Amino acid sequence: MAHEIERKFLVADDTWRSAAVEPVDMKQGYFDTADEVTVRVRTRKPIRGDQQPRATLCIKGRAEGLTRPEFEYEVPFDDASAMLELFCDERIVEKTRFHVTHDDHLWEIDAFGGTHDGLVVAEVELESEGEAISRPPWLGSEVTDDPAYLNEVLANEGLPVRQ
């Protein structure tokens, strides 16, 4: 079984942009499911380069600590676009994802658009829950344990009051 172990932070300033690479526009929608399970469809369109648009269907289970079960499968882009329209209603987030390497970790920086415009978060995936990270200078408050910053909650409830 696959697992995802990650920490999530707000981003304090834009100094990360000078090191950012591989921007990708993403649109992800959430299916109406039980509280314990999240089902998401995501489309990805690279902004630069000649990579083709891609799409995935992802099923995530309930988190225990920083770890949650995750199953992700590639699906045809046109099918994913139809799923977004047919099944996700307005439970959608739009963002541009950038990659920034700091020390030995790859950070994913998500700059949200649409109804979530202005929100910028950074995530780092870990090999284990106890893995140490070096905090980049542009990193703000940790929001790993704040469910308001889960993408599925943002899609369903909008921006949290505090940013």
N, C-alpha and C positions, 0 to 999 in steps of 0.2 A: 504494500500500500504506500502511495506517495504521501509525503507530508510537506507542509510549508512552515518554516520557522522564520519569522520576520519581526523587525521593530520598525515603528513608524514615528516620524517627527514632523512638526511644522518647520517651515523654512523661514529663517529670520531676515535674510536679505538676498539680493540677486548676484552676489559675488560668485556663486556656483556656475553661472552662465558661461564664463570664460573657459571652463573646463568641460562643458557639456558636449556630448556627441550623440549621434544617431537619433535625432528627433523623429518621433512617430506620432501621428494623430490617431487617437483611439476613441471609439464610441463603444460603450458597454451598457447592456441592459440587463435587468434582473427579472426573473420569472417570479410569479407569486407562489411561494412555497412555504413549507412548515418552518417554524422558528429555528429548528436545529440544523437546517440544510439551506445553503445558498446555491442557486443555479444561475449562472451568468453566461451571456453570449457576448463576445468582444470582436470588433473589427479593428484592424491595424493597417494604417496607410503610411508608409515611410514618406517623409517630406523631401528627403534628398536621396540621390542614388537611383539605381534601377531595380530595386527589390520590388516584388509584386505584393499587392495587398494580401493580407492573411486574415484568418478568422479562427476563433477557438470557442469551444463550449466547455465550461468549467463547473464542476460540482465541488463544493467545500462543505465540510462538516463542522461541528462545534469545536471551538478552540479549548484546549487544556493548556493553560499557561500561554506560552508563545507559539505553541504547535497546534496545527489543525490539519486534518486529513484533506487532501486535495487531489482531484482527478481532472486532468485537462486533455482535451482532444481537439485536433485540427478538424475543421469542417469547411466545406466550400464557402467562399466569400459571399456569393449570391444567396446561399441558404441562410447564412448568419444575418445578412441585411434584411431578409424577409422575416426572420425570427424577431429581430429588433422591432420591426414594424407591427407584426401580428400579435406578439405575446408579451411585450415589455411595457406597453402603454407609455406612461411618462416616467417610468422607473429607469431612467437613463442618466449616465454621466458622460461628459465629453471632456477630454483632456489631451494635452500633448506631453508625451513621456520623453525624458532625456536621460542619458546615462552619464554618470560622473564617477570616476575612480578616485578614491581617497585612501591612501595607504594600501592595504591589501583587500579592500572591499569595493564592490561595485554597488553604487547607489542609484536607485531609480527615482528621478525627480518628476513628479506629476504636477503640471501647471494646468489647473482646471479652467474650463470655459463654460459657456452657456449660463445656466442658472447658478453655477458654482464659481463663476468668474472671480478671480482674485485669490482663491485658495491654492496654496502651493505646499505640497507635502513631499517628504523624502522617505523612502523605504530601503531597508537593507535586509537581504536574506542571509540567514546564518546556517551553519552546519549543525550547531547545537544551541540549546537555550543559554548555556553558560559562556558562549563564545564572546570574547572581548572585542570591542570596536573602538577605533580612534574617532572621536567626534570632529567632523569638519567644522571650520569656523563659522560657516553660514547656517549651521544647524540651530534650530530653536527648541521649543519645548517638546518633550516626548509625549506622544498621544497613543502609544501602543495599546494601552488599557482603556482608552476612551472610545466606546462604541460609536459615538457621534461621528467619528472620522473613518469608519468602515465605508467603503464605496457603496455597498448595498444600502446602508443607512442614509448616506448622502442622496442616493437615487430616490429613496422613498420619502425622506423627510426634509431634504434641503440642507443648507449650510447650518452648522451649529452656531449658537449665539456667540460664543467666544471664538476668536480667530487669532 
